[in-house]
């Protein structure tokens, strides 16, 4: 950690049984509440230096006129079909990118103060950076990200939508259309927040940077990949105090029950492995004992019979997540499991027992704790009376936090070599060659050149940026007119998929993936599917969240 990091972290002191973040030169105080030892919680964090501005904007956001204007802004953004495709050629070589120019025109017209007051830079033509200069250049900037693109709508499903997929229709409750939730709600809420703060005369001490990609739903290389290079060149390595991008939100807002908010602090890695077997062809009337398809099947069976084990480590995100869930979700988890969780903090045998008990209770915990593998694609053979000369399968891996791309490659290679030796096959395993015979050939390779290591794990120190984020989540929920829960519990989570943040690892250690809305309450039918829609009121809550976050981070040292 460099000296600037030390300067930006409030000083921790221990007072009696609770730890408190001591204000230094009017920095807001964070109280570390007396909580379960493995799941520390901070108290709600409200702006102090900017308390009157926060109250003024909160009143504005509650007005009917403001709400309707916000819904309309999101609806019109949805009307522009900024679809990104897996087969996109680079920007400048594919005319389908042109729709992003229309989206830029729309946001320029809708957010004039943002465009007049900030330095706007276009990267690779369509990716956007908004630089809002702060008054204190010694403070690390805050980076807020979103993406402009959306998943394409399957033409065969258009008639299944309640409202047309690019209508942006507001029916009094829901705003309908592709991208209404993923991810134009985040993007529009961020711009409305910035426009509202500018109108209110806010001048940040800390520079704020907004970065909007264009192909998060595809490869990400044309958008966030290019943005990352620009941001690192302009601001430097580890230059930002924290980064907020899209992610999970919070659980149901049920009467007299806790709300669980789930900011992501890490993401699994990724690897698609092609297993290809070549063998002599010929007429099917004189077959060998094993065709290329049969040999490939042996590889698939070996893989599925030797799945990666679940590993629970105290330093891992999965452990922190499960400790929080078990300790605070008393309605779902029995007392015996809570007692086992407490013992697992220091007892290795209990740790292993805790892992198995969790997986028996809910198999999804096993997914969090291991590298998963799924044989998703397979092909071979061209005619019923011709022996298949080539057969191939592609296996998708989501790599566990404790593992690596190399571990996965070694695992598959170790399973393939005995089979190859038994059946006299040569092998090329990720560039390393093995000669066991001439009766066929096996190739193991990165199928689409998309290998990605597991992300770095962001610190969850309550006295650092994570504490500010947690306190802001709590204050936003607890001060909402919609709030009816008993308390808010913030739980660190692990992403099974990958966001644009995979390109931003060099920019800050403090990367958080969080979209402030109810994952069940505020989404009509999920993401990437028919009838994508977001509850209108949730957009207002996102604006309230980003307002409090910007003001709170501005008050950090």
Buried (B, 14 or more C-beta within 10 A) or exposed (E): EEEBBEEBBBEBEEEEEEBBBBBEEEBBBBBBBEBBEBBBBBBBBBBBBBEEBBEEBBEBBEEEEBBEEBBBBBBBBBBBBBBBBEEBEEBEEEEEBEBBEEBBEBBEEBBEBBBEBBEBBEBBBBBBBBBBBBEEEEBBBBBBBBBBBBBBBEEEEEEEBBBBBBBBBBEEEBBBBBBBBBBBBBBBBBBBBBBBBBEBEBEBBBBBBBBBBBBBBBBBBBBBBBBBBBBBEEBEEBBBBBBBBBBBBBBEBEEEBBBBBBBBBBBBBBBBBBBBBBBEBEEBEEEBEBBBBBBBBBBBEBBEEEEBEBBBBBEBBBBBBBBBBBBBBEEEBEEEBBEBBBBBBEEEEBBEBBBBBBBEBBEEBBBBBBBBBEBEEBBBBEEEEEBBBBBBBBBBBBBBBBBBBEBBBEBBBEBBBEBBEEBEBBBBBBEEEBEBEEBBBBBBBBBEEEBBBBBBBBBBEBBBBBBBBBBBBBBBBBBBEBEEBEBBBBBBBBBEEBBBBBBBBBBBBBBBBBBBBBBEBBBBBBBEBBBBBBBBBBBBBBBBBBBBBBBBBBBBB
